[in-house]
Amino acid sequence: MATPYTPHAVEAAQAPHTAAGAAADTAFRSALDVVAGVEPRIAAAIGQELEDQRASLKLIASENYASPAVLLAMGNWLSDKYAEGTAGRRFYAGCRNVDTVETIAAEHARALFGADHAYVQPHSGIDANLTAFWAVLSQRVESPALERAKVRGVNDLTEQDWAQLRQSLGNQRMLGMSLDAGGHLTHGFRPNISGKMFDQRSYGTDPATGLIDYDALRETAREFRPLILVAGYSAYPRLVDFRRMREIADEVGATLMVDMAHFAGLVAGKVLTGDHDPVQHAQIVTTTTHKSLRGPRGGMVLCDTELAEHVDRGCPLVLGGPLSHVMAAKAVAFAEARRPEFQTYAHAVVDNARALAEGLLRRGGRLVTGGTDNHLVLADVSGYGLTGRQAEAALLDSGVVTNRNSVPQDPNGAWYTSGVRLGTPALTTRGLGTAEMDEIAALIDTVLRATTPTTTAGGAPSKAQYRLDDAVRDGVAKRATDLLAPFPLYPGVDLT
Ligand code: DSN
C-alpha cells in the first residue's frame, strides 16, 4: 500500500494559521504592492497568474509548483550582481555572497544526487545540454576552431564557421533518442544548435511495444560510433536502463550523457535507483530544476571529476553571467528535495501517473507502451478520431491543461500530432491522489468522446477544428473546479 502524500512540510507550513504562512502572504502581497506602484499592469498579471494556476487542472508533465521559499529566494538584489567565473575565481570583484550561494547550491546538488561535481549556473535545460556538449568536445577533441569559439563565443559563428568547426572537430557524432519516440530537440536535431555541431543519428523504440530496443540501439551505436550517446527523454513513459546504456557507450568509445530534465525529481526522490539512476552510470548528466524537481526555472550539469574543469567553463563559453538569484533558489529547492517528504512526494507522483493510466485504459483509452513507470502518460487519441491538437484544445476548453505530443511514427507530424502528454508532478504537489486521478481519467475520456472533428471545405476531417458538446464542456469544467477545491494552491497567500 503506497504511503499517501500530504503536501510537503514546507508547503504545509504555509497554511494561513501558521507564522510561516502569514509571512509568505505578507511577502507576496508587499512585493506586488511595490511592483504595482511602478507598473500596475504587471502586478495584476502576476496576481492573475496565481488565480489561473489555482483554477486549472494542470497535467503538463514538465510543470510544477515551487514552494514560497523557492519563489521568494529569486526576487532580490542577488539579481544585480555580475559573477562570471566560478566560486572563488570570478572575473568581477565583490562576489562573496554569490560564492556562498553557488557553493551551497552545488553542495546540496552533489549530496542529493551522489555526484562528483555539480555546476549550477545553466539558465535552462538547453544551456545545460550545450555546456555538456562543449565540455565533452573540449575534453576529448583537439581543435583550433574550438579554441577560437571559446574566445569568440558560439553566437558569432556563421554557417561556414559551423561547417569548418564540425570538420576541424573531426565531424563528431551524436546518437540520441528520436523526437517522435520521446527524445528532445537538443539531442542533435536541426532546429537546435546541437544539430549544427554534430552529425546526428537517432535510435527509436520497438514499433510493437513502444519500448527502447537496446539490441537495435547497440547495433546502431556499433555502426555509427558516436562521440556522445545521449539518453533521456521528454515524452517516454517507461524506465530507462542506464547501466545498459553505459555498457553500449563504453563498447563504442562514446561518452554517456543523460538528460534527466523530466525525471530529476524521481531520481532525487529515490524512485529511480540502481540501473535506473542516471547519475550512477553516466559520465555527465544534465537537468532542468523546475520540472519534477520542483525548483526554480533553470538548469544544472552533474559530472564525473574528469569532466569538471570543462563543465565549469560553461560561462562565458556558452552562458551569459550566472543568475545568482536563481542559484539561491536552486539551493533552497535542493535543500527541500533532501528532506524525507520529497521521497514520499516522488513516489506519489508515480503512483498517480499509474492511476491515471489505469483509469484511461479501463475506459478504452490507448496509451503508448500500454502504461507508465514514471511521471507521464502518453495517450494516443487517434482512437477517439482526433488529432492531438484537437484533444489538447477541447480539454483546455473544459479546464484540463495538457499538451499535444507526437506518438512514435506519428502520421500527423509534430504540429498536429496524434497524442496528448499528461503528467502528474504538479497535481501531486497540490496533494491530489490516486482516487482523484481516476476521476480525472474519467473527465478526459468524457471530453474526448464528446469531441468530433469538423470537416474542411473539401469534406475531409479537419486536423485543427472540432466541435465539443457545450453541456459536457461546462460539466467537466465544474467538476474540475470541485476536484481542486480541497487542494488549495499556496493556501497561505491571499492577494484579494
Ligand atoms: N519544454 C519541455 C517539455 O515540455 O518537455 C522540454 O524542453
Boltz pocket constraint, residues with backbone or C-beta under 6 A from the ligand:
constraints:
  - pocket:
      binder: B
      contacts: [[A, 62], [A, 125], [A, 234]]
      max_distance: 6.0
